[in-house]
């Protein structure tokens, strides 16, 4: 189990330090009943295939300490790969991708583009954090493997709230999706500029 503990800010209600935990779906499901402090969950799953049925999402045990859960669905993809299809050509031997031309990249985007992380997803995360930050002592971020999407969200939370994302980016257990991370920070910075 991967656990990242950080000081975020003092919780107004309890005076305690905020903790951010990045986990796989399996560990988050197992942990959900045992969290003894007020907490919130950001649970990330895959979107349905284009035109397909929605798959299952994480199942969390009831816990009276859970303040709220944000359910999200987006792929662990990076739009810059689509824009720079030649990168996908380098991936074709090591993954399920078989991209050699701009047309291949266009087809890929048509098939999976509906599930890319967007500014709207980033805004949902930021709104959720604003809504729960004074009520919780922990945020659990989970995705299927607990390696890329959830760590990207956790890293962005750390960067926004503490000024440092080193605990994620320096931990070899994580490979944060940089597109998700950058998008969250970009939306946050736009909001700060609008508030100034």
N, C-alpha and C positions, 0 to 999 in steps of 0.2 A: 504494500500500500504506500502511495506517495502522499506525503503530507507536507504542506508548506505553511509555516506559521509566520505571520508578519504583524507588526504594529501598524494599524491603519489610523485610527483616531480613537479617542475615548468615547465609548458609547454613552450617550446622554442619559439614558435610563439606568444603566448598570455601572457605568464608570470603568468597565473593563476594556481591554484591548481587542481589536478586531482580528480575527484569524481568517486566512484564505486557504482553502484546501482544494487541490486539484486531484481528482480521482477518476478511475475507470467507472463505467456504468455498474459493473459487478460489485466493486468495493463500495460505491455510493449506495447501492441498494442494501448491502449488508450493514453498512454503517448507519443508515437512516433511522433505525429504531433506537440507537444507542447514544445519540448526541444529546448531551445533558445541558447544553446552554442554548439560549435563543439563537436561532440560525435561519438562514434562507438557502435555497438551492437554485442554481442555474443548471438545468439539465438539457443537454444538447444531444439530439439524435439526427439521423439521416432523414431527408425529405423523401416522400414517395417518388418512385420512378415516374418519369414524365407519363402522365395518363394512367398511372397505377394507383393501387390502394395504399393508404397510409399504413406503415408498419407499426410494430409495438414500440412503446416508449418505456423508459425506466419505471419500475414499480417500487415506490418507497413505502415503508411501513409507516403507520400512523405514529406521530410523535407530537406530544403537546407543546414541545419547545420549538416546533417549526412555525415561523412567522409567515412565510410565503414560498412559493415555488414558481420560477419562470421556466416554462417549457419552450424550447426552441428547436427548429429543424433546419439545418443547412449542411452542405457537404464540406469536407475537409479539402477544398480546392482553392486555388489562387488564380484570380482573373488574369494576372500578368502572364501566366502560362499560356492562356488562350491568345493574348495579344502577341506573345513572342513564341509562336508555335515551334520554332526551331528548338527551344528548350525541351519540348515534349518529344522531339525526335531523339534526344539523348536519353529519355526515360524509357523508350519503347523496349529496350532489351531487358530492363530490370523490373518492369511493371506490366500491367495489363494494357497500357496505352500502346497504340500502333499509329503514330502520327508522323507523317513525312512531309505534308504539304499544308498550305494555308487552308485548303478545302477540308483536310482532315480536322484541323483545329475548328473550323466553322461547324462541322458536323458534331464535334465534341461539345461545343458551346450550345448548340441547338438541343442536344440530348440532356446535358447536365446544367446548363446555365440557369435554369429555374431554381436551382438549389444553392446558388452561390451566396455567400455572406454579403449583405448589403448595408448601406448606411441606416436603413430602417431597423435592421437587427441590432446595430450598434446603439441606436437611440433607445431601443427597448431595454438593452442591458443597462445603459446609463440611467434611464428613468426608474428601472427596478432598484438599482443601487441607491438612488436618491430616496426612494420610498421606504427602504428597509434599513438604511445605515444606522439610524438612531435606535432601532429596535432589536438589533441582532449583535451577537458577539462572534459569529462565524458565518462565512459564505462558503458553501460547497459548490464547486464547479465540476460537472462531470460530462464526459462524452464517452463514446464506446470504449476507447482504449485508455483514455486519461493521459494522452501524450501530446496531442497537437491542438485540437480545438479548445479543450478546457484549459490547457496551459496558456494558450494565447489570451483567453479571457482573463485568467488569473494574472498574467503578466501585465495586461493593460490596467487592471484594477490596482495592482501594486504601483505601477508608474504614475497613475493619476493620484493615488492617495498617499504614497510615501516618497515619490520622486525617484524610486529605484525599482527596476525589474530584474535585478541581478539574481535574485533567489530562483527565478525560473530559468533565465537564459544561461546561467552558469551551472545548472543542474543537468547532468547528462541523461537523466531519465526523461527529460522533456525535449520536444522539438516543436516549439510553438509555431503555429501557422502565422507567418508574418503578415499576410494579407488581412486576416481577421484582426490581429494586433494593431496594425497601422490604421485600419478603418475605424476601430473604436477610438483610438487616440485622435484621429482627424476630426471625428464628430465632436469629441469632447473639446478639442481646441477651438472649433468653430463656435460652440456654445459659449466658451469663455470669452471669445472675441465679441460675440453678440451682447454679452452681459456687461462688457467694459464700457 
